[in-house]
């Protein structure tokens, strides 16, 4: 998951990177590794302003999302 997120980050696949990062963060929280989740969300937050359109799929502040 980390490698996929890093690749999407490097090739500037913004929406893909955000979606992978969100899944990565949820899995990290389920494992109890909050620092990994925080890193994934930081990567995602860096890509949100670079999206051409939000399409209702991503909110500007990813930290407000429930982790259910």
C-alpha positions in Angstrom: 0.0 0.0 0.0 2.9 2.3 0.9 4.6 1.7 -2.4 1.4 2.3 -4.4 0.9 5.6 -2.6 4.5 6.7 -3.1 4.3 5.9 -6.8 1.0 7.8 -7.3 2.7 10.7 -5.3 5.8 10.7 -7.6 3.9 10.6 -10.9 1.4 13.2 -9.7 -1.7 11.0 -10.0 -3.5 13.2 -7.5 -6.9 11.6 -7.2 -5.4 8.1 -7.2 -2.9 9.1 -4.6 -5.6 10.6 -2.3 -7.7 7.4 -2.6 -4.8 5.1 -1.9 -3.6 7.3 1.0 -7.1 7.2 2.6 -7.2 3.4 2.4 -3.7 3.2 3.7 -4.5 5.4 6.6 -7.6 3.4 7.5 -5.6 0.2 7.5 -2.8 1.7 9.5 -5.3 2.9 12.2 -6.8 -0.6 12.3 -3.3 -1.9 13.0 -2.8 0.7 15.6 0.0 2.6 13.8 -1.2 6.1 14.0 2.1 7.6 12.8 1.7 5.7 9.5 -1.9 7.0 9.2 -0.7 10.5 9.8 1.9 10.3 7.1 -0.6 8.9 4.6 -3.0 11.7 5.4 -0.3 14.3 5.0 0.5 13.0 1.6 -3.2 13.1 0.7 -3.6 16.6 2.0 -0.7 17.8 -0.2 -2.6 16.5 -3.3 -6.1 17.9 -2.6 -5.3 21.5 -3.9 -3.8 20.0 -7.1 -7.1 18.3 -8.1 -8.8 20.0 -11.1 -12.3 19.2 -9.7 -13.4 17.7 -6.4 -16.4 15.8 -7.8 -17.7 15.4 -4.3 -15.2 12.6 -3.7 -12.7 14.4 -1.5 -13.3 17.1 1.1 -10.7 19.8 1.7 -10.0 18.6 5.2 -9.4 14.8 5.2 -9.0 14.8 9.0 -12.7 15.4 9.5 -13.6 12.0 8.0 -14.8 9.2 10.3 -12.5 6.2 10.5 -15.2 3.6 10.5 
